[in-house]
């Protein structure tokens, strides 16, 4: 299932890499993290709470998942 994750707190490509690694750790596929837009898009069947937790563990705020 394709999900768009709205993220606050990313300020550089290093941040993008951290978010991508967190999503890869959940087994997500087709991951795209956009610094300018402040969101990530990926294909995953994980529950929203698990996605939110993985990204927030990296130090970023998830403001929504669509």
N, CA and C atoms as a LAMMPS dump frame, in Angstrom:
ITEM: TIMESTEP
0
ITEM: NUMBER OF ATOMS
198
ITEM: BOX BOUNDS ff ff ff
-5.0000000000000000e+02 5.0000000000000000e+02
-5.0000000000000000e+02 5.0000000000000000e+02
-5.0000000000000000e+02 5.0000000000000000e+02
ITEM: ATOMS id mol type element x y z
1 1 1 N 0.843 -1.176 0
2 1 2 C 0 0 0
3 1 3 C 0.891 1.243 0
4 2 1 N 0.608 2.164 -0.897
5 2 2 C 1.378 3.4 -1.016
6 2 3 C 0.973 4.361 0.086
7 3 1 N 1.974 4.904 0.794
8 3 2 C 1.694 5.852 1.872
9 3 3 C 2.551 7.092 1.713
10 4 1 N 1.96 8.237 2.064
11 4 2 C 2.682 9.506 2.086
12 4 3 C 2.798 9.908 3.551
13 5 1 N 4.041 10.107 3.997
14 5 2 C 4.318 10.416 5.392
15 5 3 C 4.808 11.851 5.486
16 6 1 N 4.069 12.686 6.189
17 6 2 C 4.428 14.095 6.355
18 6 3 C 5.387 14.208 7.534
19 7 1 N 6.556 14.809 7.277
20 7 2 C 7.63 14.819 8.274
21 7 3 C 8.143 16.24 8.494
22 8 1 N 8.307 16.609 9.763
23 8 2 C 8.919 17.89 10.114
24 8 3 C 10.261 17.614 10.782
25 9 1 N 11.199 18.539 10.583
26 9 2 C 12.492 18.436 11.25
27 9 3 C 13.636 18.035 10.346
28 10 1 N 13.342 17.711 9.078
29 10 2 C 14.424 17.371 8.146
30 10 3 C 15.01 18.671 7.609
31 11 1 N 16.345 18.782 7.657
32 11 2 C 16.971 20.02 7.194
33 11 3 C 18.094 19.809 6.181
34 12 1 N 18.483 18.548 5.947
35 12 2 C 19.587 18.298 5.018
36 12 3 C 19.493 16.878 4.452
37 13 1 N 20.405 16.564 3.548
38 13 2 C 20.406 15.234 2.93
39 13 3 C 20.729 14.134 3.944
40 14 1 N 21.447 14.488 5.004
41 14 2 C 21.732 13.527 6.068
42 14 3 C 20.418 13.099 6.735
43 15 1 N 19.528 14.058 6.94
44 15 2 C 18.21 13.774 7.508
45 15 3 C 17.422 12.848 6.579
46 16 1 N 17.476 13.129 5.298
47 16 2 C 16.789 12.315 4.296
48 16 3 C 17.27 10.868 4.391
49 17 1 N 18.59 10.689 4.519
50 17 2 C 19.166 9.348 4.611
51 17 3 C 18.672 8.623 5.862
52 18 1 N 18.566 9.338 6.972
53 18 2 C 18.08 8.718 8.212
54 18 3 C 16.646 8.231 8.065
55 19 1 N 15.797 9.054 7.466
56 19 2 C 14.394 8.679 7.274
57 19 3 C 14.311 7.487 6.328
58 20 1 N 15.096 7.509 5.268
59 20 2 C 15.079 6.394 4.311
60 20 3 C 15.524 5.101 4.984
61 21 1 N 16.569 5.173 5.797
62 21 2 C 17.043 3.988 6.515
63 21 3 C 15.982 3.457 7.478
64 22 1 N 15.264 4.352 8.137
65 22 2 C 14.202 3.935 9.066
66 22 3 C 13.11 3.174 8.311
67 23 1 N 12.741 3.681 7.137
68 23 2 C 11.707 3.023 6.34
69 23 3 C 12.207 1.704 5.763
70 24 1 N 13.475 1.665 5.352
71 24 2 C 14.055 0.408 4.867
72 24 3 C 14.049 -0.64 5.972
73 25 1 N 14.297 -0.202 7.205
74 25 2 C 14.291 -1.106 8.342
75 25 3 C 12.93 -1.748 8.587
76 26 1 N 11.878 -1.094 8.119
77 26 2 C 10.526 -1.638 8.236
78 26 3 C 10.168 -2.535 7.056
79 27 1 N 11.073 -2.603 6.076
80 27 2 C 10.808 -3.412 4.896
81 27 3 C 10.031 -2.682 3.817
82 28 1 N 9.97 -1.354 3.892
83 28 2 C 9.254 -0.571 2.878
84 28 3 C 9.992 -0.634 1.541
85 29 1 N 9.238 -0.466 0.461
86 29 2 C 9.809 -0.49 -0.891
87 29 3 C 9.466 0.816 -1.609
88 30 1 N 10.149 1.064 -2.717
89 30 2 C 9.904 2.264 -3.53
90 30 3 C 9.903 3.531 -2.677
91 31 1 N 10.942 3.696 -1.873
92 31 2 C 11.025 4.813 -0.931
93 31 3 C 11.562 6.058 -1.621
94 32 1 N 10.859 7.161 -1.435
95 32 2 C 11.324 8.454 -1.917
96 32 3 C 11.112 9.463 -0.786
97 33 1 N 12.202 10.106 -0.366
98 33 2 C 12.127 11.101 0.7
99 33 3 C 12.452 12.456 0.091
100 34 1 N 11.537 13.399 0.234
101 34 2 C 11.694 14.713 -0.38
102 34 3 C 11.916 15.777 0.69
103 35 1 N 13.119 16.296 0.726
104 35 2 C 13.482 17.31 1.711
105 35 3 C 12.661 18.579 1.509
106 36 1 N 12.565 19.063 0.278
107 36 2 C 11.835 20.302 -0.009
108 36 3 C 10.357 20.207 0.36
109 37 1 N 9.766 19.064 0.101
110 37 2 C 8.349 18.897 0.394
111 37 3 C 8.065 18.518 1.834
112 38 1 N 9.075 18.006 2.52
113 38 2 C 8.889 17.592 3.902
114 38 3 C 8.056 16.333 4.043
115 39 1 N 8.265 15.393 3.11
116 39 2 C 7.51 14.147 3.198
117 39 3 C 8.271 12.996 2.553
118 40 1 N 7.766 11.807 2.836
119 40 2 C 8.306 10.592 2.231
120 40 3 C 7.133 9.818 1.635
121 41 1 N 7.411 9.107 0.555
122 41 2 C 6.419 8.239 -0.062
123 41 3 C 7.049 6.859 -0.143
124 42 1 N 6.282 5.844 0.245
125 42 2 C 6.806 4.485 0.16
126 42 3 C 5.659 3.494 0.031
127 43 1 N 6.025 2.281 -0.284
128 43 2 C 5.072 1.189 -0.4
129 43 3 C 5.296 0.278 0.804
130 44 1 N 4.322 0.208 1.701
131 44 2 C 4.457 -0.613 2.902
132 44 3 C 3.099 -1.06 3.409
133 45 1 N 3.097 -2.194 4.094
134 45 2 C 1.86 -2.677 4.705
135 45 3 C 1.917 -2.557 6.228
136 46 1 N 2.948 -1.883 6.727
137 46 2 C 3.088 -1.688 8.172
138 46 3 C 2.026 -0.707 8.662
139 47 1 N 1.568 -0.882 9.912
140 47 2 C 0.597 0.068 10.461
141 47 3 C 1.206 1.457 10.631
142 48 1 N 0.368 2.474 10.55
143 48 2 C 0.838 3.857 10.667
144 48 3 C 1.608 4.09 11.962
145 49 1 N 1.172 3.476 13.043
146 49 2 C 1.835 3.674 14.335
147 49 3 C 3.284 3.185 14.306
148 50 1 N 3.533 2.092 13.576
149 50 2 C 4.89 1.555 13.47
150 50 3 C 5.776 2.466 12.618
151 51 1 N 5.217 3.002 11.554
152 51 2 C 5.949 3.926 10.679
153 51 3 C 6.301 5.189 11.464
154 52 1 N 5.311 5.733 12.15
155 52 2 C 5.506 6.949 12.952
156 52 3 C 6.602 6.731 13.994
157 53 1 N 6.553 5.627 14.678
158 53 2 C 7.522 5.316 15.722
159 53 3 C 8.938 5.2 15.158
160 54 1 N 9.088 4.516 14.028
161 54 2 C 10.412 4.32 13.424
162 54 3 C 11.042 5.649 13.028
163 55 1 N 10.256 6.549 12.463
164 55 2 C 10.783 7.843 12.024
165 55 3 C 11.039 8.752 13.231
166 56 1 N 10.132 8.732 14.188
167 56 2 C 10.325 9.58 15.369
168 56 3 C 11.498 9.111 16.227
169 57 1 N 11.806 7.813 16.173
170 57 2 C 12.997 7.293 16.866
171 57 3 C 14.284 7.886 16.283
172 58 1 N 14.213 8.339 15.029
173 58 2 C 15.366 8.958 14.366
174 58 3 C 15.448 10.459 14.689
175 59 1 N 14.432 11.001 15.384
176 59 2 C 14.481 12.397 15.808
177 59 3 C 13.641 13.359 14.979
178 60 1 N 12.74 12.845 14.169
179 60 2 C 11.9 13.704 13.326
180 60 3 C 10.451 13.563 13.763
181 61 1 N 9.634 14.548 13.438
182 61 2 C 8.225 14.539 13.812
183 61 3 C 7.364 14.126 12.617
184 62 1 N 6.531 13.125 12.808
185 62 2 C 5.561 12.727 11.791
186 62 3 C 4.277 13.472 12.097
187 63 1 N 3.851 14.324 11.156
188 63 2 C 2.653 15.131 11.373
189 63 3 C 1.423 14.539 10.726
190 64 1 N 1.609 13.504 9.913
191 64 2 C 0.475 12.844 9.293
192 64 3 C 0.902 11.737 8.346
193 65 1 N 0.012 10.794 8.15
194 65 2 C 0.249 9.708 7.184
195 65 3 C -1.018 9.561 6.36
196 66 1 N -0.834 9.65 5.04
197 66 2 C -1.985 9.56 4.13
198 66 3 C -1.898 8.284 3.331
